[in-house]
């Protein structure tokens, strides 16, 4: 089984954790932004399926 040759420092570990957390926050913010634009009807460049029932009513 492979083992690391040297112990990872606390600063490296914390830095890696901070990057991981930042990616999650960015993804959540982007998802919220896309959701708001889709609900408001101002979505451009974002393709999402429409219900066929809604299209037939128009």
Secondary structure as UniProt FT lines:
FT   HELIX           10..40
FT   HELIX           52..57
//
